[in-house]
């Protein structure tokens, strides 16, 4: 669920000192405003720390043995040049 957008008034308030904010804005609530102001000021730092704490889960998946081929075509580096040579390699895992 997305976090609700922080009101512009709270962002402007967070940039002021606590005493100035109390006297400037009439909406000051002593129980919530100090922690809210701290979160607004340090949002980037808090987000970075949260990202560092996330645990990356690595899954081990067995990959089936694949047989593949390489087709090599030699020609000069011109658009209209004829093909000089062709070769192909068939690989089964690491065996040619």
Buried (B, 14 or more C-beta within 10 A) or exposed (E): EEEEEEEEEBBEBBEBEEEEBBEEBEEBEEEEBEEBBEEBEEEEEEEEEEEEEEEEEEEEEEEEEEEEEEEEEEEEEEEEEEEEEEEEEEEEEEEE
